[in-house]
Amino acid sequence: MDELTSKQISEWMAYDSIDPIGKHRDDYGWAMMCSVLYNLALDIYSKKGSHPKRTTPSDFMPKWGVEKRRDVQKGQSMEEQKAILLGLAKNHNRIYNKKGKKHG
């Protein structure tokens, strides 16, 4: 069997739409496992009486080619970085001096 006829290809395509084989099916299997484990953790660790949102396998399916642009976090300015580091140093020195040790 070196070649498939058009009819055979159509039959395989129809079969694959009903019972997919390959990577998509693997992705769905793992997504189902993730969903079950997540929902189980919700049941175990949620507060009594709360109703956390349950997940479905589609929540864990990769969305190939549908990349959402995430908001890019703005970097800190040089002044902001300097203020943070000076604050850390000031706090460190306060703790160090409180212990009775002086900087040399």
N, C-alpha and C positions, 0 to 999 in steps of 0.2 A: 504494500500500500504506500506508494510514493506520493500520491496526490490526493487531496480532498476535493470533493465536488462542492459546488456552491451550496447545494442542499445540505450537505454534511456540515459545512461551516455554519450555516444558519441554524442547524439543529444544535450544534455545540454552543453557539451564542445564546440560544434560547435556554438551554440547560444551565449555562453559567449564570444567567439572570435569575434562575430559580434557586439554584444551589451553587453559589460561587466557590471556586477553588483558587488557591494561590494566596498571594499577599493580602488581598482585601479580607479574605476569610480569616487569616491569621490575625490581622489588625482587629477584626471584630471579636475574635476569641479573647484576645488580651484586653480589649476594652470592656468586655463583659466581666472578666476576672477583676479588673480594677474597680468597676462599678459595684460589684458584689462586696469586695473588701472594704471599699469606702463606706457603703451603706451599713455594713456590719459594724465598722468602727463608730459610725454615728449612733447606732443603736446602743453600743456598749458605753460610750463616753459622753453622750449628751445628757443634759440635765433632765430629770424626770418632768414630764408634762410639756417639754418643749417639742416642737415639731420642725426639726431641721429639714432643709430641702434635700430630697432624695435625688440620686443621680441615675442616669440611664447609660447604657453603653455608648450612645452617640456623644455623650459629654466627653468621652475619652478617645474618640476616634480622631486620628490625625486628619487635618484639613489640608491636603496637599494642594499647592498652587493658590490657596486662598489666604495668603498671609495678611494679617491685619497689621496696620502700622501702629506700633505702640508709641505712646507719648515719650519722647526722648527727654530724659531728665537734664535740665540745664546744669552745666558745670558750675562749680563755685568760682567766684572771682578771687584774685590774689588777696584782696583785702579780707574777704570772708575766711579764706584759709589761714591767713595771718592771725585773725581774731580768734579762731578756734584753737590754733596752736598756742597762742599766748594764754588763753583761758586754761588750757590743759597744764601748761607750765606753772601758771599761778596757783592752780589747785594742787599740783604736785608739791610745789614749794611750801604751801600752807601746811600740808600734811607732814612734810619732812621737818619743818621748823617746829611743829607741834610736838614732835617726838623728842625735842630738846637737842636736835642736831643742827649745826649751822653749816651753811655752804662754805667751802674753803676756797 
